[in-house]
Amino acid sequence: MNAEFDSELRQDFLVEAGELLQRLGEQLVGLEAAPGDGELLNAVFRAFHTVKGGAGFLALEPMVVLCHHAEDLLNEARNGKVVLGAVHMDALLEALDLLNDMMAAVSTEAPLDMPPPALLQSLLPGARPAPVVAPAATPAPSADGGAIDDSEFEALLDSMYGSAAPGTVAPAALPVAPAASATIDDDEFEALLDALHGKAGQPAAAAAMAPAAVAEMVAPKPAAATAAHHAAPAENSVRVDTARLDLLVNHAGELVLVRNRLLSLAARHGSEVLAAAAGELDRVTDELQNAVMGMRMQPVGRLFQRFPRIVRDLARQLGKDVELVLEGEGTDLDRSLVEALADPLIHLLRNALDHGVEQPAERERAGKPRKGRVCLSASQRGERIVIAVRDDGRGMDPAILRRKAVEKGVIDAAQASRLSEAECYELIFRPGFSTAAAVSDISGRGVGMDVVKTRVAELGGTLQVRSQLGHGSELELTVPLTLAVLRVLMVRVGTRLFALPMGNVEEVFELDADQDCLLDGRLVARHRGRALPLLDLAGWAAAMVAAGRHVVVLHIGHQRLGCLVHEVLGREDVIVKPLGPLFDGVPGIAGATVTGDGRLALVMDLAGLAGDAGQLSTSPQLTG
């Protein structure tokens, strides 16, 4: 086997086994809650078994040994000889952690250490039955022309490998006479892998035989079987390197800009031929863009499946009984957001368990079930993905939040008294703000919800808090459906063009001359019976003439802001380009894009412009 082929096999193993192990964490937590679920037990068994088979083929003996012990324990449970308890589940989860470490070592071609004996011992059931030794003789051919059934196939494997003494090399494979039904199904192939890597004394030696030994043991297929095999449908999926996918997305994005340019030219020149060609390009570009965006999408379940294990471990550490409910796992999300959202969601779940859900005794006194409930859900709302973390815990007390904010010097008493209930909840996003009486290792040391909000804002998202004292809290996180192409509302402010994300646009109205006023030194407009703060993008609001003023109403979390503009130009799909290090740290600017008429437009980061608790930060002064 040459080095290039070996590297390809290793990479395929890392991808496929990695996917199995990623799902295995959620499956093990589910199995702990329902040890009698036979379907789930079989799924966990197959996962360890399949990883063992792949590891054996690559001669990764430590991984084979670990999977084999886990597989033996699970097989005893499948046969009803042992009931999986907390000790067993702890051992299986520890084995999963070690397998993930081994996978990381395999990816760097580092040597693997054998599993700790203590872990292997903990994977043994309390009382293991004596192994059944198969007869050494080869089973006699059956009366149906030489075909063998499942029991005869297992006996044949045992005769070749099962009775091999530890430390000895398995005997050479015995040829099997050709037969009309000598092909093997999935179960027989799994048994064959078990014989090669599980029952043999030297897994690495058995792995070295593959696939040559396997070819000797399986009889050649007759013509009919071969024809049936070739008639089977081919695989309908391929693996594509993410770098190639990103390149395709970038090219599709550039095509969108060219499309916008041609549509603008066609509208200005009035040529029917040019308009027809531009319209056809528009249709094809939309179809290509949707196809490329679909290739980037992944179900959010791939992100969610890591959290049951985290919640299980945190609940045990806190001495709480908590059930995690997952909803909307089939919701599609841009793959670039899947990993980016992992840390913020972990922090939200930690806070729900640490500060939200009460201790079992406290819940019982409040008339609640001893087991707390945390729900992690995902859904699509227009062009945005909404992920919510809800708990049925103690909820937040606005009075306590006000008092803590004043004590910590975040706001003064006068400001605190004017805060609405929703604005009080937003205080938790202030740097260093905490209501905890003692520092907890669970929720972090000085790293609060402000870090989560900053990270979400970097992704073009928002955070909103809802709570009911005594009944629980909900933190709702919204992010764009994709970061590759952004749909914006293009507006003009003076001679400048600005792009406002459509996901934040609520409505547009014309501002009357007597509709605006100053409140606490800030420009606001009376709209729908409420004071609507007006956002100054470039410090030009005071110089505007009374006529022709338009307001774009934006929602950012629980806040509603009005953005003053001279002209609303319409919607566009744009590609956001970074502006470089000179603009790092400038609030409110996410990047730039090229419009259909070739001009430069600034793409606004609205969450960066809006401050905490409804207060607006100072707008960047844009000149030139």
Backbone torsions as a table, in degrees:
resi	resn	phi	psi	omega
1	MET	NA	120.1	-177.8
2	ASN	-75.7	167.2	-173.5
3	ALA	-65.8	-37.4	-178.8
4	GLU	-65.6	-43.1	178.7
5	PHE	-65.4	-40.9	179.1
6	ASP	-62.5	-39.1	179.1
7	SER	-66.2	-39.3	177.9
8	GLU	-64.4	-41.8	178.1
9	LEU	-63.0	-41.9	-179.5
10	ARG	-63.5	-41.4	-179.5
11	GLN	-66.4	-40.9	176.6
12	ASP	-62.0	-41.2	178.7
13	PHE	-63.3	-42.5	-179.3
14	LEU	-62.3	-39.9	-178.6
15	VAL	-69.6	-51.0	-174.6
16	GLU	-71.4	-44.3	178.2
17	ALA	-67.7	-34.1	177.7
18	GLY	-61.7	-40.2	177.4
19	GLU	-64.6	-39.4	178.1
20	LEU	-63.8	-45.4	-177.8
21	LEU	-68.3	-31.8	178.8
22	GLN	-65.4	-40.2	177.0
23	ARG	-74.4	-25.7	-173.5
24	LEU	-64.4	-33.0	179.0
25	GLY	-60.1	-47.5	178.2
26	GLU	-65.5	-38.7	-178.6
27	GLN	-66.2	-39.4	-179.9
28	LEU	-66.6	-40.1	177.0
29	VAL	-64.1	-40.4	176.3
30	GLY	-64.5	-37.6	179.1
31	LEU	-68.3	-33.7	177.0
32	GLU	-63.8	-37.7	179.4
33	ALA	-75.6	-27.4	-178.7
34	ALA	-136.8	74.1	-176.2
35	PRO	-64.6	-15.3	179.6
36	GLY	-90.8	3.5	-179.3
37	ASP	-76.9	100.5	-175.4
38	GLY	-64.4	-37.4	-179.5
39	GLU	-65.6	-42.2	178.7
40	LEU	-68.4	-38.0	177.7
41	LEU	-62.0	-42.3	177.9
42	ASN	-65.0	-38.3	179.6
43	ALA	-64.6	-41.6	178.3
44	VAL	-66.0	-42.1	178.2
45	PHE	-60.0	-46.3	-178.7
46	ARG	-63.4	-34.5	179.7
47	ALA	-63.7	-49.7	178.1
48	PHE	-62.6	-39.3	-176.8
49	HIS	-65.8	-42.5	-179.2
50	THR	-68.5	-41.4	177.3
51	VAL	-62.4	-38.6	178.2
52	LYS	-62.2	-42.8	-179.9
53	GLY	-61.5	-46.0	178.6
54	GLY	-64.9	-40.5	179.0
55	ALA	-65.2	-36.7	178.2
56	GLY	-65.3	-38.6	179.3
57	PHE	-64.2	-32.2	178.1
58	LEU	-90.9	7.3	179.2
59	ALA	58.7	39.5	176.3
60	LEU	-93.7	77.5	-169.8
61	GLU	-59.9	-42.9	179.3
62	PRO	-58.5	-37.7	179.2
63	MET	-70.0	-37.8	177.7
64	VAL	-62.3	-45.2	-178.6
65	VAL	-61.9	-45.2	-178.5
66	LEU	-64.3	-46.9	179.2
67	CYS	-63.3	-36.3	-178.5
68	HIS	-64.8	-41.1	178.1
69	HIS	-66.3	-42.9	178.1
70	ALA	-63.2	-40.4	-179.6
71	GLU	-64.4	-41.0	179.2
72	ASP	-61.5	-43.7	178.9
73	LEU	-62.0	-44.8	-179.5
74	LEU	-67.2	-34.5	178.6
75	ASN	-67.0	-37.3	175.6
76	GLU	-62.0	-39.5	178.5
77	ALA	-67.4	-38.2	178.8
78	ARG	-63.8	-33.7	-179.2
79	ASN	-86.2	3.2	178.0
80	GLY	75.3	15.6	-178.2
81	LYS	-91.1	-10.8	177.6
82	VAL	-150.6	144.6	175.4
83	VAL	-103.8	123.5	-176.8
84	LEU	-68.5	121.6	177.8
85	GLY	-110.1	-171.0	-177.2
86	ALA	-61.7	-38.6	-179.7
87	VAL	-63.9	-43.1	178.7
88	HIS	-63.3	-43.6	-177.7
89	MET	-67.0	-38.5	175.3
90	ASP	-59.6	-41.3	-179.6
91	ALA	-67.2	-41.3	179.2
92	LEU	-65.6	-39.2	177.9
93	LEU	-68.5	-36.6	175.9
94	GLU	-66.0	-37.9	176.2
95	ALA	-63.4	-38.9	177.6
96	LEU	-62.7	-43.7	177.8
97	ASP	-59.5	-42.9	-179.3
98	LEU	-67.4	-37.3	177.1
99	LEU	-63.0	-39.4	177.0
100	ASN	-63.9	-38.8	175.9
101	ASP	-64.3	-40.7	178.5
102	MET	-64.4	-38.6	178.1
103	MET	-62.3	-40.2	177.5
104	ALA	-63.6	-37.5	178.1
105	ALA	-68.8	-39.2	178.8
106	VAL	-63.0	-37.2	-178.8
107	SER	-64.7	-26.6	177.8
108	THR	-101.6	6.8	-179.4
109	GLU	59.6	30.3	176.0
110	ALA	-83.5	150.6	179.3
111	PRO	-67.3	150.2	-180.0
112	LEU	-101.3	139.3	173.9
113	ASP	-91.5	150.3	176.6
114	MET	-66.0	149.0	179.5
115	PRO	-60.5	148.8	177.4
116	PRO	-59.7	136.5	178.7
117	PRO	-56.5	-33.8	-179.3
118	ALA	-63.7	-38.0	178.6
119	LEU	-68.5	-43.4	178.4
120	LEU	-61.6	-38.3	178.6
121	GLN	-65.2	-37.7	-178.8
122	SER	-71.5	-17.2	177.6
123	LEU	-85.5	-3.8	178.2
124	LEU	-82.4	134.9	175.1
125	PRO	-66.2	163.0	-175.7
126	GLY	-58.4	-42.4	-179.9
127	ALA	-137.0	109.1	-178.4
128	ARG	-90.9	129.5	177.4
129	PRO	-68.7	153.1	178.7
130	ALA	-64.5	136.9	-178.9
131	PRO	-66.5	144.7	177.6
132	VAL	-85.4	120.9	-178.8
133	VAL	-89.7	121.5	-178.8
134	ALA	-75.3	152.3	177.9
135	PRO	-64.0	149.3	-175.9
136	ALA	-76.7	-23.6	-175.5
137	ALA	-73.9	148.2	175.9
138	THR	-74.3	133.2	-178.8
139	PRO	-60.9	146.0	179.5
140	ALA	-70.4	149.0	178.2
141	PRO	-60.7	143.4	-179.1
142	SER	-80.7	169.8	-174.1
143	ALA	-76.3	-6.0	-175.0
144	ASP	-94.4	30.3	175.3
145	GLY	91.9	17.4	174.4
146	GLY	105.4	-8.5	179.1
147	ALA	-70.3	147.1	-178.5
148	ILE	-117.1	146.8	178.0
149	ASP	-91.4	-174.6	-175.0
150	ASP	-61.5	-45.2	-176.8
151	SER	-65.7	-37.2	178.8
152	GLU	-68.8	-36.4	178.2
153	PHE	-64.4	-44.0	178.1
154	GLU	-62.7	-41.8	179.6
155	ALA	-63.0	-37.6	178.4
156	LEU	-63.3	-43.0	178.3
157	LEU	-63.4	-43.5	179.5
158	ASP	-61.6	-37.9	-178.9
159	SER	-66.2	-29.4	-178.7
160	MET	-88.0	-36.6	-172.2
161	TYR	-129.2	-30.7	-169.8
162	GLY	-64.5	-33.3	-175.9
163	SER	-94.6	9.3	178.6
164	ALA	-66.5	132.5	-179.2
165	ALA	-72.7	149.7	178.7
166	PRO	-57.4	137.0	178.2
167	GLY	89.4	-5.8	179.2
168	THR	-104.0	158.2	178.5
169	VAL	-88.5	136.6	-179.0
170	ALA	-62.4	145.0	-179.9
171	PRO	-65.2	163.8	-178.5
172	ALA	-63.7	152.5	-178.7
173	ALA	-67.0	139.0	178.9
174	LEU	-91.7	136.3	179.6
175	PRO	-69.1	147.2	177.4
176	VAL	-112.3	134.6	-177.9
177	ALA	-64.2	139.8	177.8
178	PRO	-60.9	145.3	179.2
179	ALA	-146.5	162.4	-176.9
180	ALA	-65.8	-26.7	-178.5
181	SER	-122.6	43.6	-175.3
182	ALA	-84.0	-1.5	176.9
183	THR	-69.5	155.2	-177.7
184	ILE	-112.0	146.0	178.4
185	ASP	-93.9	-173.7	-176.3
186	ASP	-61.4	-43.1	-178.3
187	ASP	-64.1	-40.5	179.9
188	GLU	-67.7	-36.6	178.1
189	PHE	-66.2	-39.3	176.7
190	GLU	-62.1	-41.1	177.9
191	ALA	-64.0	-36.7	178.3
192	LEU	-64.2	-42.9	176.2
193	LEU	-61.4	-39.2	179.5
194	ASP	-62.1	-41.2	179.6
195	ALA	-67.4	-38.6	-178.1
196	LEU	-69.7	-40.0	-169.5
197	HIS	-116.6	-17.9	-176.2
198	GLY	-97.8	-53.3	-173.5
199	LYS	-87.1	-19.3	179.4
200	ALA	-70.1	146.9	-177.9
201	GLY	-69.8	-28.4	-178.4
202	GLN	-121.2	92.5	-178.6
203	PRO	-58.9	-40.2	-178.4
204	ALA	-64.6	-38.5	178.9
205	ALA	-66.4	-41.0	177.8
206	ALA	-64.7	-38.0	-179.9
207	ALA	-64.5	-33.0	-179.0
208	ALA	-65.8	-24.3	179.5
209	MET	-72.6	-27.0	-175.6
210	ALA	-76.8	143.4	-0.2
211	PRO	-94.1	5.7	-174.6
212	ALA	-60.8	-47.0	-178.6
213	ALA	-63.5	-37.7	179.5
214	VAL	-62.3	-38.7	-179.8
215	ALA	-65.7	-29.6	179.0
216	GLU	-75.6	-36.2	-174.8
217	MET	-77.4	-29.9	-178.4
218	VAL	-91.1	127.0	-176.6
219	ALA	-67.4	150.6	177.0
220	PRO	-63.8	145.6	-176.4
221	LYS	-82.0	138.3	173.5
222	PRO	-69.6	172.1	-174.7
223	ALA	-59.7	-40.0	-177.7
224	ALA	-63.0	-44.1	-180.0
225	ALA	-66.0	-38.4	179.6
226	THR	-64.2	-42.0	179.5
227	ALA	-63.2	-40.7	178.9
228	ALA	-64.4	-37.4	179.6
229	HIS	-63.5	-43.4	-178.5
230	HIS	-70.2	-22.6	-179.8
231	ALA	-77.6	-13.0	-178.6
232	ALA	-65.6	146.8	-178.9
233	PRO	-66.4	144.0	179.3
234	ALA	-77.5	164.5	177.5
235	GLU	-61.5	140.0	-176.8
236	ASN	-108.6	20.9	178.1
237	SER	-144.0	152.5	177.0
238	VAL	-133.3	156.0	176.3
239	ARG	-94.3	130.8	-178.6
240	VAL	-120.7	133.6	177.6
241	ASP	-60.8	137.5	-176.0
242	THR	-63.8	-28.5	178.2
243	ALA	-63.7	-39.8	177.6
244	ARG	-67.0	-38.5	179.0
245	LEU	-64.8	-42.9	178.5
246	ASP	-63.4	-37.3	177.6
247	LEU	-63.6	-42.0	178.2
248	LEU	-63.1	-41.0	178.8
249	VAL	-63.3	-42.1	179.3
250	ASN	-62.7	-42.8	179.2
251	HIS	-65.4	-40.1	177.3
252	ALA	-63.4	-36.7	176.9
253	GLY	-64.8	-41.8	176.9
254	GLU	-63.8	-36.1	177.8
255	LEU	-63.8	-35.1	176.7
256	VAL	-60.9	-42.3	178.9
257	LEU	-64.5	-41.0	177.4
258	VAL	-63.7	-41.5	177.1
259	ARG	-57.7	-47.0	179.2
260	ASN	-59.7	-39.2	-180.0
261	ARG	-65.0	-44.5	-179.3
262	LEU	-67.7	-37.5	176.9
263	LEU	-63.2	-38.7	177.7
264	SER	-65.6	-43.2	178.4
265	LEU	-64.0	-41.6	-179.9
266	ALA	-63.3	-38.2	179.5
267	ALA	-67.7	-34.6	-178.0
268	ARG	-77.9	-36.7	-173.4
269	HIS	-86.5	-21.2	176.0
270	GLY	70.7	16.7	179.2
271	SER	-82.4	126.1	-179.7
272	GLU	-66.5	-37.8	-179.8
273	VAL	-65.2	-45.8	179.1
274	LEU	-65.1	-38.4	179.5
275	ALA	-64.7	-39.6	179.7
276	ALA	-66.3	-43.0	179.0
277	ALA	-64.8	-40.9	179.1
278	ALA	-65.7	-37.0	177.9
279	GLY	-65.4	-40.4	177.4
280	GLU	-64.8	-42.0	176.7
281	LEU	-62.5	-37.0	178.8
282	ASP	-61.3	-44.6	-179.3
283	ARG	-64.4	-47.9	-178.4
284	VAL	-64.7	-39.6	179.7
285	THR	-63.6	-40.9	177.7
286	ASP	-61.6	-43.7	-180.0
287	GLU	-65.0	-43.1	178.7
288	LEU	-65.1	-41.0	179.7
289	GLN	-62.8	-44.2	179.2
290	ASN	-64.7	-38.4	179.1
291	ALA	-65.6	-43.7	-179.7
292	VAL	-66.9	-41.0	178.2
293	MET	-62.7	-37.9	177.9
294	GLY	-62.8	-33.7	178.3
295	MET	-67.2	-27.0	-180.0
296	ARG	-82.2	-14.6	-172.6
297	MET	-79.3	143.8	174.2
298	GLN	-135.3	146.0	176.1
299	PRO	-64.4	139.3	-178.2
300	VAL	-65.0	-14.5	176.1
301	GLY	-58.7	-27.8	177.3
302	ARG	-66.2	-28.5	174.7
303	LEU	-81.1	-40.3	-175.2
304	PHE	-70.0	-28.1	-169.7
305	GLN	-68.0	-13.1	177.4
306	ARG	-85.0	-14.0	-171.1
307	PHE	-82.6	-30.1	177.6
308	PRO	-55.3	-40.9	179.5
309	ARG	-65.0	-41.7	-179.4
310	ILE	-63.7	-45.8	179.8
311	VAL	-64.5	-39.5	179.4
312	ARG	-61.0	-46.6	-178.4
313	ASP	-68.3	-40.5	179.9
314	LEU	-66.5	-41.7	179.4
315	ALA	-61.5	-42.1	178.1
316	ARG	-64.4	-40.3	-180.0
317	GLN	-65.0	-34.7	-178.6
318	LEU	-87.4	-5.3	-177.9
319	GLY	72.0	28.7	-178.2
320	LYS	-114.4	154.8	176.5
321	ASP	-107.4	109.3	-171.8
322	VAL	-131.3	135.3	174.8
323	GLU	-106.2	128.3	176.0
324	LEU	-99.3	124.4	178.9
325	VAL	-109.7	127.2	179.0
326	LEU	-105.7	134.0	179.4
327	GLU	-134.0	146.1	175.7
328	GLY	71.4	32.3	-176.5
329	GLU	-67.0	-18.0	179.5
330	GLY	-85.6	-2.1	178.8
331	THR	-64.5	129.0	-178.1
332	ASP	-82.8	143.6	-177.4
333	LEU	-142.6	144.5	177.2
334	ASP	-56.5	133.0	-174.7
335	ARG	-61.2	-28.1	178.8
336	SER	-67.6	-23.2	179.5
337	LEU	-87.4	-21.9	-176.3
338	VAL	-58.8	-51.5	-179.5
339	GLU	-75.2	-34.7	-177.8
340	ALA	-64.6	-27.8	-178.3
341	LEU	-88.6	-6.7	-175.4
342	ALA	-60.4	-52.3	-177.5
343	ASP	-64.3	-46.6	176.7
344	PRO	-57.9	-40.1	-179.1
345	LEU	-69.9	-36.6	176.0
346	ILE	-60.2	-41.8	-179.4
347	HIS	-67.1	-39.5	178.1
348	LEU	-64.8	-40.1	178.2
349	LEU	-67.3	-39.8	178.0
350	ARG	-60.9	-43.2	179.8
351	ASN	-66.6	-36.3	178.2
352	ALA	-63.1	-41.0	-179.8
353	LEU	-74.1	-40.6	-174.1
354	ASP	-78.0	-48.7	-174.1
355	HIS	-101.7	-23.6	-175.2
356	GLY	-90.4	-63.1	-175.9
357	VAL	-72.2	131.4	-178.9
358	GLU	-81.9	169.0	172.0
359	GLN	-65.9	151.1	-177.1
360	PRO	-53.0	-42.6	-179.0
361	ALA	-65.3	-39.7	179.0
362	GLU	-65.9	-38.8	178.3
363	ARG	-65.3	-39.1	-179.7
364	GLU	-64.8	-39.4	178.0
365	ARG	-65.8	-30.4	179.8
366	ALA	-85.2	4.5	179.4
367	GLY	79.0	20.5	178.9
368	LYS	-103.2	161.4	172.2
369	PRO	-61.8	147.6	-180.0
370	ARG	-62.5	-31.8	-179.7
371	LYS	-85.7	122.1	175.9
372	GLY	-76.8	165.2	-177.2
373	ARG	-133.1	125.1	174.2
374	VAL	-121.1	128.6	-177.8
375	CYS	-114.4	128.1	175.5
376	LEU	-114.1	114.8	-173.8
377	SER	-128.1	156.4	177.1
378	ALA	-137.5	143.7	177.2
379	SER	-155.8	163.8	177.5
380	GLN	-106.2	130.1	179.2
381	ARG	-126.3	98.2	-175.1
382	GLY	66.3	-124.7	-179.5
383	GLU	-100.2	21.1	180.0
384	ARG	-129.3	152.3	175.6
385	ILE	-101.8	131.2	-179.0
386	VAL	-110.9	120.7	177.0
387	ILE	-118.1	125.0	-175.9
388	ALA	-120.8	141.5	173.0
389	VAL	-116.7	111.4	-178.2
390	ARG	-116.4	142.3	174.1
391	ASP	-132.7	158.9	178.7
392	ASP	-105.3	38.7	-175.4
393	GLY	-87.7	-147.9	-171.5
394	ARG	-79.4	-16.4	-178.5
395	GLY	75.9	178.2	-179.0
396	MET	-109.2	142.3	178.7
397	ASP	-102.1	111.3	-179.1
398	PRO	-56.3	-35.3	-179.2
399	ALA	-63.8	-42.1	178.7
400	ILE	-66.1	-39.2	179.3
401	LEU	-63.2	-42.2	177.5
402	ARG	-61.4	-46.9	-177.1
403	ARG	-63.0	-42.7	179.8
404	LYS	-65.3	-37.9	-179.9
405	ALA	-64.2	-39.7	178.1
406	VAL	-69.6	-42.6	179.7
407	GLU	-60.6	-36.7	-177.8
408	LYS	-87.9	-0.2	178.0
409	GLY	75.4	16.8	179.3
410	VAL	-69.8	-42.6	175.3
411	ILE	-141.0	165.1	176.7
412	ASP	-91.8	174.0	-174.4
413	ALA	-63.6	-36.5	-179.5
414	ALA	-65.7	-43.2	177.8
415	GLN	-64.5	-40.8	-178.8
416	ALA	-61.4	-38.0	-177.5
417	SER	-68.6	-22.6	-178.7
418	ARG	-90.8	-6.0	-177.0
419	LEU	-73.0	134.5	172.8
420	SER	-75.5	172.5	-179.7
421	GLU	-62.1	-43.1	179.7
422	ALA	-64.4	-37.1	179.4
423	GLU	-70.0	-29.9	175.7
424	CYS	-63.0	-40.6	180.0
425	TYR	-63.9	-31.6	179.8
426	GLU	-67.6	-14.9	179.3
427	LEU	-63.0	-24.7	-177.8
428	ILE	-66.1	-15.3	179.4
429	PHE	-89.6	0.1	177.3
430	ARG	-72.8	139.8	-180.0
431	PRO	-56.2	129.3	176.3
432	GLY	77.9	-0.2	-178.4
433	PHE	-79.1	131.7	178.1
434	SER	-156.1	144.3	175.5
435	THR	-101.7	0.8	-176.9
436	ALA	-69.4	138.8	178.2
437	ALA	-74.1	-27.6	-180.0
438	ALA	-136.9	151.2	178.7
439	VAL	-69.6	134.2	-178.5
440	SER	-115.9	138.8	175.0
441	ASP	-72.6	-16.3	-178.0
442	ILE	-73.4	-51.7	-174.7
443	SER	-89.1	-7.9	175.8
444	GLY	111.7	162.7	179.7
445	ARG	-112.3	98.3	178.1
446	GLY	76.9	-2.2	176.7
447	VAL	-102.7	97.9	-171.4
448	GLY	-101.8	-160.6	-176.5
449	MET	-69.5	-15.9	178.0
450	ASP	-63.3	-33.4	178.1
451	VAL	-67.1	-39.9	178.3
452	VAL	-63.1	-45.8	-179.0
453	LYS	-63.4	-39.9	178.8
454	THR	-62.4	-43.5	-179.4
455	ARG	-65.1	-41.4	179.2
456	VAL	-65.6	-39.2	178.9
457	ALA	-63.8	-35.2	177.6
458	GLU	-62.5	-25.9	178.9
459	LEU	-90.9	7.1	-178.4
460	GLY	77.7	21.5	-176.8
461	GLY	-108.8	177.7	178.8
462	THR	-135.1	161.2	176.2
463	LEU	-125.2	136.4	178.5
464	GLN	-133.8	140.2	-176.3
465	VAL	-114.7	135.3	170.3
466	ARG	-130.2	144.1	-179.1
467	SER	-155.1	152.5	174.6
468	GLN	-136.5	118.4	-174.9
469	LEU	-56.9	125.5	179.3
470	GLY	87.7	-9.0	-176.1
471	HIS	-121.4	-15.3	176.4
472	GLY	125.8	179.4	-176.8
473	SER	-134.9	159.9	175.9
474	GLU	-138.3	129.4	172.5
475	LEU	-113.2	119.3	-175.8
476	GLU	-107.1	122.9	-178.7
477	LEU	-111.0	126.8	177.0
478	THR	-120.5	137.1	178.3
479	VAL	-136.8	158.2	177.0
480	PRO	-62.2	151.9	178.4
481	LEU	-60.5	-35.4	177.6
482	THR	-148.8	150.6	176.3
483	LEU	-97.6	-6.1	-174.7
484	ALA	-75.5	-47.6	179.5
485	VAL	-125.5	130.2	-176.2
486	LEU	-114.1	128.7	174.5
487	ARG	-89.1	125.5	-173.0
488	VAL	-129.6	162.9	168.6
489	LEU	-102.2	116.2	-177.8
490	MET	-85.7	128.0	-179.5
491	VAL	-131.4	160.3	177.4
492	ARG	-116.0	132.6	175.6
493	VAL	-124.5	104.5	-173.1
494	GLY	65.3	-122.2	177.2
495	THR	-99.6	1.4	-176.6
496	ARG	-97.9	152.1	175.1
497	LEU	-108.7	137.3	177.2
498	PHE	-127.6	145.4	177.8
499	ALA	-112.7	118.5	-179.7
500	LEU	-105.3	123.5	-179.2
501	PRO	-54.3	127.2	-176.9
502	MET	-63.3	-26.2	179.9
503	GLY	-63.5	-18.9	-179.8
504	ASN	-103.2	-5.5	-176.0
505	VAL	-84.5	128.6	-178.9
506	GLU	-104.4	-47.4	179.8
507	GLU	-164.6	171.0	176.8
508	VAL	-132.2	134.9	175.6
509	PHE	-143.8	162.0	179.4
510	GLU	-93.2	134.0	-175.2
511	LEU	-88.2	121.9	176.4
512	ASP	-74.6	162.3	-176.1
513	ALA	-63.9	-33.6	-177.1
514	ASP	-103.5	17.7	-175.0
515	GLN	-92.6	-16.7	-177.8
516	ASP	-107.1	156.3	178.9
517	CYS	-160.5	174.2	177.7
518	LEU	-100.9	133.8	177.6
519	LEU	-133.8	116.0	-176.4
520	ASP	54.8	38.7	177.4
521	GLY	78.2	6.4	-179.1
522	ARG	-118.5	144.7	-179.4
523	LEU	-78.9	125.1	179.0
524	VAL	-133.2	162.2	176.5
525	ALA	-125.0	142.5	175.1
526	ARG	-81.8	115.3	-176.4
527	HIS	-144.9	122.9	179.9
528	ARG	54.5	40.0	175.4
529	GLY	77.8	8.6	-179.2
530	ARG	-133.0	161.3	175.8
531	ALA	-84.4	119.8	-178.6
532	LEU	-104.2	110.8	177.5
533	PRO	-60.6	137.4	-179.5
534	LEU	-101.9	132.2	-175.4
535	LEU	-93.2	124.4	179.6
536	ASP	-96.7	106.7	-176.5
537	LEU	-73.4	-36.4	-172.2
538	ALA	-140.2	20.8	176.2
539	GLY	71.8	24.8	-175.3
540	TRP	-107.5	-1.3	-170.3
541	ALA	-60.8	-40.3	-175.8
542	ALA	-67.3	-24.7	-177.2
543	ALA	-92.7	-0.5	-177.3
544	MET	-71.7	145.8	174.6
545	VAL	-78.6	160.1	-174.4
546	ALA	-67.7	-35.5	-175.5
547	ALA	-81.6	148.7	171.9
548	GLY	77.8	19.0	179.3
549	ARG	-89.2	127.1	178.6
550	HIS	-115.2	148.6	178.5
551	VAL	-123.3	124.8	173.8
552	VAL	-97.4	115.6	-178.4
553	VAL	-84.2	125.1	-177.4
554	LEU	-117.1	144.8	172.0
555	HIS	-114.1	127.5	-179.8
556	ILE	-129.2	98.8	-172.2
557	GLY	67.0	-129.8	178.4
558	HIS	-87.2	-6.7	-177.0
559	GLN	-84.7	148.5	171.4
560	ARG	-121.6	125.8	-177.0
561	LEU	-126.9	147.6	176.0
562	GLY	-107.0	128.4	-178.9
563	CYS	-105.3	116.7	-178.3
564	LEU	-77.8	128.4	180.0
565	VAL	-139.0	157.4	175.3
566	HIS	-81.2	-37.3	-173.5
567	GLU	-151.1	139.0	173.8
568	VAL	-100.4	117.0	-172.1
569	LEU	-91.6	-26.8	179.7
570	GLY	128.2	179.3	-177.6
571	ARG	-88.9	148.8	176.0
572	GLU	-148.9	150.5	168.4
573	ASP	-94.0	125.1	-174.1
574	VAL	-129.2	160.4	172.5
575	ILE	-107.0	122.1	-177.6
576	VAL	-84.4	125.6	178.2
577	LYS	-110.5	137.8	178.2
578	PRO	-67.8	152.4	-178.0
579	LEU	-95.9	-3.9	177.1
580	GLY	98.3	173.3	-174.3
581	PRO	-65.1	-23.8	-179.0
582	LEU	-63.2	-25.2	-177.3
583	PHE	-103.5	6.0	177.2
584	ASP	-62.6	135.3	178.1
585	GLY	86.6	-6.6	176.9
586	VAL	-76.0	118.2	-175.8
587	PRO	-69.2	141.9	172.0
588	GLY	89.9	-4.2	-178.6
589	ILE	-114.8	117.6	179.4
590	ALA	-92.1	-23.6	-178.4
591	GLY	160.0	-157.0	-178.7
592	ALA	-141.4	164.0	176.4
593	THR	-148.0	163.6	177.1
594	VAL	-101.7	128.4	-177.4
595	THR	-82.4	175.4	-178.4
596	GLY	-62.9	-28.0	179.3
597	ASP	-94.8	13.4	174.0
598	GLY	88.1	2.6	-179.6
599	ARG	-88.6	162.8	179.6
600	LEU	-93.2	133.8	176.9
601	ALA	-125.4	138.1	177.0
602	LEU	-85.1	129.3	177.1
603	VAL	-90.6	121.9	-172.3
604	MET	-88.7	138.2	171.2
605	ASP	-96.4	94.7	-171.8
606	LEU	-67.3	-34.4	178.2
607	ALA	-64.3	-31.4	177.4
608	GLY	-72.2	-28.5	178.3
609	LEU	-76.3	-31.7	-176.3
610	ALA	-88.0	127.8	177.7
611	GLY	-85.9	-176.7	-178.7
612	ASP	-76.9	155.3	172.9
613	ALA	57.1	34.7	175.1
614	GLY	81.2	0.0	179.1
615	GLN	-90.1	137.1	-178.4
616	LEU	-92.2	138.7	175.8
617	SER	-76.8	165.7	178.3
618	THR	-66.7	131.9	-177.6
619	SER	-76.5	147.4	177.2
620	PRO	-67.5	139.6	177.5
621	GLN	-87.8	113.6	-176.8
622	LEU	-105.6	123.6	-178.4
623	THR	-122.5	167.6	176.3
624	GLY	100.1	NA	NA
